[in-house]
Amino acid sequence: MKKLLLLFFVACSLNAVAQNAMKIHQKAILVDTHNDIISNELITHLDPGKLQSTGNFDLVRAKEGGLDAQVFSIWCGEQYGIGAAYAFANREIDSLDAFIARYPDRITLVHNSKELKKAVRKKKLAAMIGVEGGHMIEDRLDYIDSLAKRGMCYLTLTWNNSTSWASSARDETNRRSSLGHVGLTDFGKQVVHHLNDLGVMVDLSHPGEQTFYDVLATTNKPVIASHSCAYALDPNQRNLKDDQLKALAKNGGVVFVNFYSSFLDSTYSKKSSRFLREHRTAMDSLMKIYNDHDLANIKLNEIYRTESDELRPPLSLLIKHIDYIAKLIGTDHVGIGSDFDGAESYPLGMNDVRDYPKITEELLKIGYTKKDINKILGGNFIRVLKANTGK
């Protein structure tokens, strides 16, 4: 009887935590700083305004998960160079604009924190634009002006590929000695100053460590890392080391934690490589269909869901990265940057945008206050956005 009573009280306690978490989650402004659905939409032609059985995002599931603001990634790979990358970026923004125009009562483009809060009051998803890769400005400051006018709220200075003016994390790690320069060039510093003047946030999620510190020595506004994790927990080149995190906090910036398994779990990469080798024939077939490695990999993991689920880390590891960063540099400097629709694997339990409330619940369980959770879910993004735009 005592065991039954104990189980009853435990169940009641867990239920109370879940209910409290949902109340906090629903009242908070939830911002996700990185989602790749627009890049995928150009290939799949699926409508993210309608409930989808594939992928991680659509407006129906976003509403269910309490998502209030989404920064949509505008991205193209390094194969798009001078004369092609900027045009492709605009093509993706055209796609986002068309998506918003189809559902004006449910989603709206916003440019600053004031417009974001207005959209939330009107119960619309606040859409923002993040340009992921400095190669899309094609070494031209006037292209920054044009992208900013179209709604660019941040520019990720590099993707995995370096530009002529900034070195990437991948290149600084793997071929540093062969780079023409490491860090920011004089033109790179002009880019940072120009972004500051326009109120566009500088994103340091993909740039290398030298570029990271050169930016902090140059910028006069708080910066962000739109989708990165803690290097101390997973020494991936895309994650930030403790000294970087501390420097970012000193700048007043925010790191938005990525959900991608490879940036959370140091064992995932080897397991994933083995999975790809075992399904190479299927992967080759999917590449012929999609002509995009990331999307083909996502589809491969969907086809072999039982196997791919065995590779995924637990949800607790995502929470551990958030908690580690918050404890190291404070809850004012951490947020959410899922990378949904941009990767093939996320922690168990984080399947799509409906699952954001699980983060709130887990943070509440380990002692985070309502105030701190509100900061992590969206308050910190709103602060750093306002610090850049002035409104």
Salt bridges, closest charged atoms under 4 A:
ASP36 OD2 - HIS34 NE2 3.47
GLU41 OE2 - ARG102 NH2 3.48
ASP47 OD1 - ARG102 NH2 3.33
ASP58 OD2 - ARG61 NE 2.54
GLU78 OE2 - ARG170 NH2 3.07
ASP94 OD1 - ARG150 NH2 2.73
ASP97 OD2 - ARG150 NH2 2.88
GLU115 OE1 - HIS111 ND1 2.95
GLU132 OE1 - HIS34 NE2 3.26
GLU132 OE2 - HIS206 NE2 3.08
GLU132 OE2 - HIS227 NE2 3.11
ASP142 OD2 - ARG140 NH2 2.65
ASP145 OD1 - HIS194 NE2 2.59
ASP171 OD1 - ARG170 NE 3.71
ASP171 OD1 - ARG175 NE 3.31
GLU172 OE1 - ARG176 NH1 3.54
GLU209 OE1 - LYS241 NZ 3.06
ASP265 OD2 - LYS271 NZ 3.81
ASP284 OD1 - ARG280 NH1 3.78
ASP294 OD1 - HIS293 ND1 3.86
GLU302 OE1 - LYS299 NZ 3.87
GLU307 OE1 - HIS279 NE2 2.89
ASP309 OD1 - ARG305 NH1 3.51
ASP309 OD1 - ARG312 NH1 2.86
ASP323 OD1 - LYS327 NZ 2.61
ASP332 OD1 - LYS375 NZ 2.75
ASP339 OD1 - HIS34 NE2 3.81
ASP352 OD2 - ARG61 NH1 3.42
ASP352 OD2 - ARG354 NH2 2.67
ASP355 OD1 - LYS358 NZ 3.22
GLU361 OE2 - LYS365 NZ 3.75
GLU362 OE2 - LYS365 NZ 3.28
